Amino acid sequence: MKFLYFTDTHIRGSSPKNRLDTFPDALETKLTEVVNIANQHEVDAVLHGGDVFDRPDLSPNIVSRFLRVFQKFEAPIYAVAGNHDTFGHNPDTLKRTMLGLLHEAGIMHVIGAGEPVQFTSKTSRVQVSGQPYHYGIDRRNSELDYAPPPAPDEDTVKIHIVHGSLVERPLPEGVPCTLLDHVFDLGADILLTGHVHDGFGHKQKNGKHYINPGAIARVNNHWTEYQRKPRVLLIDIDDQTPAFEFINLQSASPAEEVLDRSMLEKASHREEKLNAFIQNVRSHSDFQVMSIHDIINEIADAPEDEGGVSTDVKEEALRRLRAAEERWHHNHETD
């Protein structure tokens, strides 16, 4: 029994500001290659990890364009809803979305929480379940989202698809995520995730498999997007034993040809200037006779070769200072 898995297509009608090419055209070409891979391998089902669309109310004109591509799959398509597929990160709004429309039309079967699908062949039994993105995901007990529902037979291979931030290392403070260490042995034989676009490949523990192949779409110019190739995952289950193969998309252009790095370099330069400016402020020796706001304005208004910076950098430094002062006053008022 064979399955083809891919995730985060982010179908949209315009090009992200970080793309140099025509994004819808490039995405249609890649999805056409995915269709050909699935049909050539005669898979039993196509699995999508969420964020089929870049917004829930995408133009019908764009949806119909890609609907025709999805119709070329010879196997049924099963998907979970991502955060971009629903309104307000609420799976209950699915019926009012374009993904919900594809579901009602029978083009794509959207798997809801607790609604597993059973597959049976002469040699294997497989259950595919899913967990759509919702506001509480990665903020609550990981078992509630990353553990599959029970299978009717204990020998069934359980594939669980989750659109959540499953990562190897913690993300920056305040960004919700679930660590791989917290989902080991939650019951899934094969845990497939999306949402985190650069993915983490294939991890194994105790005979279980945890896989995020990365997004099909490259919608930002983060440095990790320059190091990876969009790919799909072929899963072959024979006599209850799974085998896996990553297949790179040959139609995906090199990152250097389609991603605009100038915006990234500009943002990096601005952050460097801001950090240097803050260090300059911290090293200023006249704190006893001047307010910190006066120091910022004095340094910022100096010539650039003497440490001065642009107005937007100065305003950002002042904004951060005001926020720090508000937090300080709040903490002391409540002590």
N, C-alpha and C positions, 0 to 999 in steps of 0.2 A: 504494500500500500504506500502510495507516494503523496507528499504534500509539498507545495511551493509556498514559502513564506517571504513576505516583504512588508515594509512599513513606511509610514510618513511620506506620502506622495505630495501632500500639500498642493493639490490642484487649484490653480488660480488663473485668472485671465490676463494678468499683467506680470511684468518682471520685477522682482525685488530690486531695491536700489543697489544691492551689491552684485547683481548679475550684469554681465556685459552682453549677453546674448538675448534672444527672445525666449523667455522661460517656458511659456506654454508649448512652443514648438519642440524644445529640447525634451520636455517631460513627456510629450506624446510619443516621441521617438523612443525614449527609454521604456515606456510602458508597452509599446508595441514589441520591443525585444523581450520583455517579461512574458508577454502573451506567447511569443514563439517558443521560449524556453519551456513554459508550462505545457504547451501542446506537444512539443517534441518529446518530452519525458512522460507524456500521458499520465499526468498526476490525477489523483482522485479528487483533490480539492485544492483550491487556492486560498491561502490565509493572509489576511491583511491586519497589521498591528495597530491601525488607527491613524487619525489625521489624514483621512482620504482626501478631504478638501481643506483649503486654507481658511475657510469661513463657512458657517452653516447656511448662509443665505446667498451663496454664490449665484452669479447670473445663470439663468437657464440655458443661455446660448453656450456658455463654457461647459456646463454639466452635460449637455447633449453631445458636445464634441467628444468628451472623454467616455461618455456612456457607450458610444459606438466602439470604442477601443475595448472596454470591459466585455462587451457582447461577443468579442472574438475568442474569449477564453472558452475552451471546450469543457472545462470542469467548473463546478459551482464555486462561487466566491463567498467566503465567510470573513467577516470583519468585526472588530470592536470599534466603538466610537472613541475618538480622541478628543482632546480639549478644544481643537479647532472645529470639530464636527457638530458641536451642540452649542446652544445658547447658555451663557453663564456657567459653563462647566457642569451642566445639569443633564444627565442622560434622559430624564423624563421629557425633555423638549425635542427628542429625536423626531417625532412625527411632524414637527414644523420645520425640519431641516432638509437639505438636499440629499444627505445620506439616508434620511428616513424615506425620501421619495424613491431612491434606488431600491431600498428594502421592500417597500410596498409594491414596486413594479417587478420584483423578483430578479432584478439584475444582480443584487448583492444581498446576502443574508447577514443581517447585523445580529451578533450574538450578545444577548443581555446577560447581566449577572445572574447566575443560577439557572441558566438555560443551555445546558450542554447539548452537543450534537454527537450522535453515535455513528461510527463507521465500522463495517464488518467485511472481512474478506475470508477466503478459505484458510488463511494462515494467521490473521491478525485481527485484533479488536482494538479500536482507538476511540477515545472520547476527546472531543475538542470543546473546551469551555473558554469563557472570556470574562474580563473585567474592564468595563469602559472607564474612561477618565471621569472623575468627579471631584468636587472641591476638597473633600476630605482625604483623598488618596495620598499616601506617603506622609500623612499627618496623624494617622491612627495606627492601631495594631496591624502590623503587616500581614498577619494571617487572614484578616478579613478580606484582603484584596488579592494576595498572592497565593493563597491556598485554593486548589480546585474543588468543586463539589464532588461528593463520592461517586464512584463509577458503579454500574450495576454488577460488574464482575471484577474480582480482585486482580485478575490477569490482564485487565484492560490497560493499555498505554494511555496515560492521561497527559494531553497537551493543553496547557493553560496559557492564554494570551492576555497580557496586561499592558494597558497604555499608562505606564507610570515611570517615575524617575528611579529606576533600579540602577545603582552605580556601585563601583568597586570601592571608591573613596568618598568621604563626605563632601558635599558641595558647599559653597560659601555660606556663612551664617545667615539664616533667614530663608534659605532656599530649601523647601521640603524635598526629601529624598528617602529612599530605602536602600540600605546596604545589602549587598549580596549575602553577606554573612547572616543576615536576619531572615533570609528566605530559604536557606538550605533545609531540605527535608520537611518542607511544608506539604508534601504530598504530590506535587507535580513531577511526572517523569521527564517532561520537556516543558520548561518555562520560557515562553517567547515574549519579549518586551520591545517597546518602541519608545517614542517620546524623546529620549536622549539621542540626538541625531548622530553623534559620532560612534555610538554603540560601544560594546566591549567584546565583541566576538563570541566565542564559545568557551564556556567554563563548565567544568565537571566536578562532581563530588558525590561519592557513594553511589555511583551508577546513575545519577540524575544529571540532567543537562540544562544549562541556563544560557540563553542565547539572545543577543541583540545584534543583528548584522549591520545596523546603521540605516539611516534614512535614504530612501531613493532620491529625494529632493535635496539640493544644496541651496538653502535660501539665505545663508549668511556667509561672511568671509572670515570666520574664525580660523585660526591657524590649523586646527584639527581637520578642517574641510580640505586643506591642501594635502593632507597626508593619507587620505582614504579614497577608495574607489567605490561608488555606489554598487551594491550587489544584492543578490537574493540568496535564499537558503533553500536547498533541496533536502527534504527529509524522506528517507526510504525506510519503512518499517517492515521487516520480514520476520515472521515467526516471533513477534513481540520484541524484536531487537532492532533499535533504530541506528541508522547510519546518516551522516550529514555531509553535505558538500556546499561550500560557498561558491557562487558563480558570479564573477564580475561582469558588469554590463559593458559590453564593448562599445555601445553607442554613447556612453557618458564621456564627454570631452574632458581633457586634462583641466584641472582646477585653474591653472594659470591662464587658460584661454577663456574661461567663463566667469571667473570671480574677480571683482574689482577690489584690489588690495589698497587703493589710494585712501579710501575712507578709513580703513583699519589703521593705516600708518598715521593718518591725521589724528585719529582719536588717541593713538598711542603717544604721539608727540605732545598732544595737549595734556595728557595725564602726566607725562614726564615733567612738563613745565609746571604743572600744578604742584607736584610733589617737591620739585626744587624750590618753588615759591614758599611752600609751607615750611620747608627746612630753613629757608632764609628768615622767615618770620620767627621761628623758634630760637634761632641763634641771635636775634636782635637783642642788644644789651640795654635798651632804654625802657624796660618794662615798668620801672618804678615811677616814671614821670609821664608816660604816655599810655593811653588805652590800647588794647589789642587792635581795635578797629582803626585807630590812627596809625598804628604801625603798618597794618596791611595797606592802607591807602598810600602811605609814604613810600613804601617799598614798591608797590605796584606802579606808581606814577613816575618812578625813576626810569632812565633810559634802559632799553633792553639789555645792553651790554653790562649794565650795573645791577641787573637782577629784576628789572621791570618786566611786567607781563601785560597781555592784552586785557581789555575790559571784561570779556566773558570769563577769563580765568580769575580775575579779581572778584567778580560777582559770585562765582562758585565758591571761592574761599570764604567770602563773607556769609554766604548761605550756610555753609558747613559750620562756621563759627556760631551763627545764630542758633542752629539746631543743637549744638553742643551746650550752649548756654541755657537753652530751654530745658534740656534734659537735666542739667546740673541744678537749676532752680527747682524743678519738679521733685527731684530726689531729696533736696534739702527741705522742701516744704512738707514732705510726707514723712520725714524722719521723726 
